[in-house]
Amino acid sequence: MNKFVVTLINLLAFNFSVSAHDTWVQTNTNVIRTGDAVHVDLMLGNHGNDHRDFKLASKVSLEGITLRLHGPKGSPLDLASRLIDVGYTPKEGFWTAKIGVTESGLYLVEQQADSIVNHGKPLRSIRSAKTFFVAAKSLSEIPHENPGFDKALGHALELVPEANTVTPMGPDVPIRVKVLFQGKPLVGARVAFIPRGVTLSEGLDATYERTTNDNGRAAFTPKDGNYYLVVVHHETAEKGTGYDSTKYAATLTVFVPDVCPCCGE
């Protein structure tokens, strides 16, 4: 096999992997005390295997990336400018930002990206990611009610929680989401609820995957404390300048503690 063929194969493999990547955001904890800091991580995972796992695959380019923190009050805070690289090489590790908060309540970390990739034909990739955490005046008295979790942000494809993913949250507390596409419920979408360290089985994994109902809703009940990555994809034949189709992806990271922070159970 000559060098040209080898180079071509490697290039095609690389372009395919780029198109197959999803982003997610996560925090080091789901509850902090006001005045303390939280670490926000921006990750890139290879879900081209039909989102079978929760593993890092390279590091996302920040070109075209937006990353914002929505708090209980005021305008969203830009986090993209605060990101630092924790990898030695351009494709190793991930991005992280440290942020302190002073207001109690629910916080939403939101990331978006829109780019054109190519794995034989040009594809527009539109991605969004979310995660939540709560700041409380006292960690021994965390309020159960922290409104704002069910607010849609207008992403092209969006996972909107229908139950708070932080308070209460623990084993046997259901994760309930609605999938919206262009602001309307997406029926028949496959939603994966992937625990970190688990690889889903081929086909429809009856344990960790659900299909949205007529209202775009899906739910999953975690049995153990862990990080859970909620993932949904949707592909269309939409064409435009420089691309032949469009693929949408949305993720939601939920930190499930072994003990519910509100009720201690």
C-alpha positions in Angstrom: 0.0 0.0 0.0 1.6 3.3 -1.1 1.9 6.4 1.1 -0.9 8.2 -0.7 -3.5 5.5 0.0 -2.4 5.3 3.7 -2.7 9.1 4.0 -6.1 9.0 2.4 -7.4 6.3 4.7 -6.1 8.1 7.7 -7.7 11.3 6.6 -11.1 9.7 6.0 -10.9 8.0 9.4 -10.1 11.3 11.1 -12.9 13.1 9.3 -15.4 10.4 10.2 -14.4 10.6 13.9 -14.8 14.4 13.9 -18.4 14.1 12.6 -19.2 11.5 15.2 -18.2 13.5 18.3 -20.6 15.0 20.9 -19.8 17.5 23.5 -20.9 17.5 27.1 -20.4 19.7 30.2 -20.1 18.6 33.8 -19.3 20.0 37.2 -17.3 18.5 40.0 -20.3 18.5 42.3 -24.0 19.2 42.0 -24.3 21.3 45.2 -22.0 24.0 46.6 -22.2 26.5 49.4 -22.6 30.2 48.2 -19.2 31.8 48.2 -17.5 28.6 47.1 -16.3 27.7 43.6 -17.4 25.0 41.2 -15.3 23.5 38.3 -17.0 23.3 34.9 -15.5 20.8 32.4 -16.1 20.8 28.7 -15.7 17.3 27.3 -15.6 15.7 23.9 -16.7 12.1 23.5 -16.9 9.6 20.6 -20.6 8.8 20.3 -20.2 7.8 16.6 -20.7 4.2 17.9 -24.4 5.3 18.4 -23.6 6.7 21.8 -22.7 3.4 23.4 -20.4 4.8 26.1 -19.3 7.8 28.2 -15.7 8.1 27.2 -13.4 11.0 26.2 -12.2 11.1 22.6 -9.8 13.9 21.8 -10.5 17.5 22.8 -12.9 19.9 21.3 -11.8 22.9 19.4 -13.0 26.2 20.9 -13.7 27.7 17.5 -17.4 28.5 17.3 -18.0 27.2 20.9 -20.2 29.2 23.3 -20.2 28.3 27.0 -22.4 30.2 29.4 -23.5 30.1 33.0 -27.1 31.0 33.7 -27.7 32.0 37.4 -30.8 32.7 39.4 -30.5 36.4 38.6 -29.0 38.6 35.9 -27.6 38.0 32.5 -25.7 34.8 31.5 -22.0 34.8 32.2 -19.5 33.9 29.4 -17.3 30.9 30.5 -15.6 30.2 27.2 -13.1 33.0 27.8 -12.2 31.4 31.2 -11.4 27.9 29.9 -8.0 26.5 30.5 -6.5 23.5 28.8 -5.6 20.5 31.1 -4.1 18.4 28.3 -0.4 18.3 27.2 -1.2 18.1 23.5 -3.9 19.7 21.3 -6.0 16.6 21.2 -5.5 15.4 24.8 -7.5 16.1 27.9 -10.3 18.6 28.1 -11.2 22.2 29.0 -12.1 23.5 32.4 -13.1 26.7 34.1 -13.4 27.6 37.8 -16.2 29.9 38.8 -17.3 31.2 42.2 -21.0 32.0 42.9 -22.6 34.3 45.6 -26.3 33.9 44.9 -28.2 30.9 46.2 -30.4 28.9 43.8 -30.2 26.8 40.6 -27.4 27.3 38.0 -27.4 26.1 34.4 -24.2 25.6 32.4 -25.0 25.7 28.6 -22.8 25.0 25.6 -23.5 25.3 21.9 -21.6 24.6 18.7 -22.3 24.8 15.0 -19.8 23.6 12.5 -19.3 21.8 9.1 -17.5 18.5 9.1 -16.7 16.0 6.4 -16.5 12.2 6.4 -17.0 11.6 2.7 -19.7 14.3 2.3 -20.0 17.6 4.1 -22.3 17.6 7.1 -23.5 20.4 9.3 -23.1 19.5 13.0 -25.3 21.4 15.5 -24.7 20.5 19.1 -25.9 21.6 22.5 -25.0 20.5 26.1 -26.3 21.3 29.6 -25.7 20.5 33.2 -27.1 22.0 36.5 -25.9 22.7 40.0 -27.3 24.4 43.1 -25.7 26.9 45.4 -27.1 27.0 49.0 -26.3 29.2 52.0 -25.8 26.0 54.1 -25.0 22.5 52.9 -26.9 21.2 55.9 -30.1 23.0 54.8 -30.4 22.7 51.1 -33.8 23.9 49.7 -35.9 21.3 47.9 -37.4 23.9 45.6 -35.0 25.4 43.1 -37.0 26.6 40.1 -35.8 27.2 36.6 -34.7 23.7 35.6 -37.5 23.3 33.0 -36.8 26.4 31.0 -36.2 25.9 27.3 -33.3 27.9 25.9 -34.3 27.6 22.2 -31.6 25.2 21.1 -32.3 23.5 17.7 -32.4 20.1 19.5 -32.8 20.4 23.2 -33.1 18.2 26.3 -35.3 20.0 28.8 -35.6 18.4 32.3 -39.2 17.9 33.5 -38.0 17.2 37.1 -35.1 18.9 38.9 -31.9 17.0 38.3 -30.3 18.3 41.5 -32.8 18.7 44.3 -33.9 16.1 45.0 -31.5 13.7 43.2 -30.1 10.3 44.2 -30.6 6.6 43.4 -34.3 5.8 42.6 -35.1 9.4 41.7 -36.2 9.5 38.1 -34.5 11.6 35.5 -37.3 13.0 33.3 -36.7 14.9 30.1 -38.6 16.3 27.1 -36.9 16.4 23.7 -37.6 19.5 21.6 -36.7 19.9 18.0 -37.1 23.4 16.7 -39.2 24.1 19.8 -41.6 21.2 19.3 -41.7 17.8 21.0 -39.7 15.2 19.0 -41.6 11.9 18.9 -39.9 8.5 18.6 -36.4 9.8 19.4 -34.0 7.4 21.0 -32.6 8.8 24.3 -29.7 7.2 26.0 -29.0 7.5 29.8 -25.4 6.4 30.0 -23.7 5.8 33.4 -20.0 6.6 33.4 -18.1 3.3 33.1 -20.8 1.4 31.3 -20.9 0.4 27.6 -24.4 0.0 26.2 -25.3 -3.1 24.3 -25.9 -3.2 20.6 -29.3 -2.2 19.2 -31.7 -0.6 21.6 -30.4 -1.1 25.1 -33.5 -1.9 27.1 -31.7 -1.0 30.4 -30.3 2.4 29.5 -32.3 3.7 26.4 -35.8 5.0 26.0 -37.9 6.2 23.1 -39.8 9.4 23.4 -43.6 9.2 23.5 -46.1 11.4 21.7 -45.2 14.3 23.9 -41.5 14.0 23.3 -41.0 12.7 26.9 -38.6 10.0 28.2 -37.6 8.9 31.7 -35.0 6.8 33.4 -34.5 5.8 37.1 -30.8 5.5 38.1 -30.1 2.7 40.7 -26.6 3.9 41.7 -24.8 7.1 42.3 -22.7 8.1 39.2 -22.4 10.6 36.4 -25.1 10.0 33.8 -24.9 11.3 30.3 -28.3 11.8 28.6 -27.8 11.9 24.8 -30.2 12.3 21.8 -29.4 12.7 18.1 -31.5 13.7 15.2 -30.4 13.8 11.5 -32.2 15.6 8.6 -31.7 16.1 4.9 -31.4 19.9 5.4 -28.8 21.2 2.9 -27.0 24.5 2.7 -23.9 26.3 1.5 -21.1 23.8 2.0 -23.0 20.9 3.4 -25.4 18.2 2.2 -27.2 17.2 5.4 -27.6 18.3 9.1 -27.0 16.3 12.3 -28.2 17.5 15.6 -27.0 16.4 19.0 -28.0 17.3 22.6 -26.6 16.1 25.9 -27.5 16.6 29.5 -25.1 15.5 32.3 -26.7 14.6 35.6 -24.6 14.0 38.7 -26.4 11.4 40.8 -25.0 11.3 44.4 -25.1 8.1 46.5 -27.1 10.1 49.0 -29.7 12.8 48.1 -28.3 16.1 49.3 -31.7 17.4 50.3 -33.2 14.5 52.3 -30.0 12.5 53.2 -31.6 9.3 51.8 
